[in-house]
Amino acid sequence: MKFDSKRLRSFIKIEGHISPQGSDQSYFFLKRVDGVTQVFNCLSHRAWPNQLTFFEEGVDSYYLSPCGFYLAVLVNAGGSEHGPIALVDVKNQISKIVFQEVDAQSGAIVWSVDGSKFLFRSNFKNKYDYKIYEYSLITAEYNLKIDCQGWCYPIQYSPCGKYILFGSASCGANQDLYLYSIEKVNSRHLTPHEGHVRYEAAFLESYDKIIYLSDLDSEFKCLYIMDTDSSNYRKVGKDYKWDLNGLQVSLDSSHVAFLINEAGYSRLTVVEVATGLEIPIPELKGIVNSCKFTANNGLLLSYQSASRASDCYYLALQGKRLDQITFSSYQGLDRESFIEPQLIQYTSFDGLEIPAFIYLPNNYKPNSPIPMILHFHGGPESQFRPIFHKHLQYLLELGIGVCAPNIRGSSGYGAEFMAMDDYKKRPDAIKDGIELAAFLVKKGFTDFDRLGVVGGSYGGFMVLSLITNAPNYFAAAVNVVGISDLVTFLKNTKPYRRKLREAEYGPLSDERFLESISPIHKISEVRTPLLVVHGLTDPRVPISEAEQLVGRLKQSKKEVETLFFADEGHGIRKLPNQINYFENMIKFFIKNLI
């Protein structure tokens, strides 16, 4: 099938519904409208949705007050991640900005039980440390609540209103929990530990118990209850051989819900706290993005798969009934033709088994090489999951296969696997990518003349590393908001991100090592045509990473094309820009792979 711009646009315009919150009848969710994400409300499961926010560039996320009268909203600001916080009056549909500081990040909003105030974090004081602030709806002012340092974030007010549970992270694999006394104006460290330990927590009943997910005593997270007075803890339920996340506690503390990450797919699990037993619920094969308890112990959740756009559902635990409450439009396309990937494994250079999702066109014949693209996720502490990637379905329709690995360093496979690429182990992750290319060619899926590679952020670093370390393996490459030089990246990324990134890539004090694995110093090795895509307002990987890369490539007479967006940050969000990006990317691969 030939490239059809109009048909591609139909794929890109498929919209989903995510992040449902609310009651058993009235609920809220996020949906893209005219290319930007806004908040909608439905007064019943069959009611027509009512748009509540009308920000020019949409919203990044929203937080519903317990009474349901207000929303606290993080407003998008050109992809800069420095947008303001707005308060939305649901009944009157009036929005007002309540916090806005230049070049500062804010978020992690937590409402009080009575809905009269909310906590949020921001680094506006010194652009580095995240301190915790409290906004009062009564006074219409915000004040410093917890004067903490580093990467701190509020988690929850205690039900009694006398305490605040908050966390602090030194890197993506290490967090700590603290209990702040509002009356005594002090904090107590609940989770002293050595090494890297992950925590995800919430209050249980009152302030004296918290329930949390942690990998403190195991490779994977387990469910625990802690007595906050003594810091004694006990395990609840059984051990799971996969990572857990997305902890939610019912309002009466009788049940908890979480997601089990089973090889990239998610299994929604509900546990009765008193017994530790799982409650039977319908199985969903795909990805549950989020879930929230309602007042009657129902669950609002969003679910998608590789062949199904994200929609919102209501799960009644007592009747074990799952009702779909939003219905995405597929722009006239046949959803039954969409393809689910196969989960495979390949052996890397040192014997480590690496999981990967391979997407093959409907007409694929075994041992018949086809054009194929390797797809690398960002992070590095992230994971490719089989969600509804619209552009991948169009590539498959064109007869182009896709293989998306979760190389060492990816999350979802335990603490040990996630740490396998830290600092001086980074070259091993690059070798994983090279081994995948060789594996696909050896198995007859493709050949080196028809093999491409694409990735964003850290995935962009992987793209550049592969075409400089294995220049004869790839016929086309697309680097999206990628890192070209680890030294300049760490120096120029926003200060609040530097410490977390140094924990992954290595400290700036070891510039020699960082330079040795930075692709920009190996430009002479490049043989692969490259498309460089970047947003000018990117706070994570500055545009300078792309500019210096393109400059070096052109100076060396290498084949390079660029696609820069003045109104985008770390990723391409706006619909016109997405269409432009996907059209250029797919045409680029067609030109070089077919």
Buried (B, 14 or more C-beta within 10 A) or exposed (E): EEBEEEBBBBBBBBBBBBBBBBBBBBBBBBBBBEBBBBBBBBEEBEEEBEEBBEBEBBBBBBBBBBEBBBBBBBBBBBBBBBBBBBBBBBEEEEBEEBBBBEEBBBBBBBBBBEBBBBBBBBBBBEBBBBBBBBBBBEEEEBEEBBEBEBBBBBBBBBBEEBBBBBBBBBBBBBBBBBBBBBEEEEBBEBBEEEEBBBBBBBBBBEBBBBBBBBBBEBBBBBBBBBEBEEBEBEBBBEEBEBBBBBBBBBBEBEBBBBBBBEBBBBBBBBBBBEEBEEBEBEEBEBBBBBBBBBEBBBBBBBBBBBBBBBBBBBBBBEEEEBEEBBEBEBBEBEEEEBBBBEEBEBEBEEEBEBBBBBBBBEEBEEEEBBBBBBBBBBBBBBBBBBBBBBBBBBBBBBBBBBBBBBBBBBBBBBBEBBBBBBBEEBEBBBBBBBBBBBBBBEBEBBBBEBBBBBBBBBBBBBBBBBBBBBBEBBBBBBBBBBBBBBBBBBEBBBEBBBBBBBBBBBBBEBBEBBBBBBBBBBBEBBBBBBBBBBBBBBBBBBBBBBBBBBEBBEEEEBBBEBBBBEBBBBBBBBBEBBBBBBBBBBBBBBEBBE
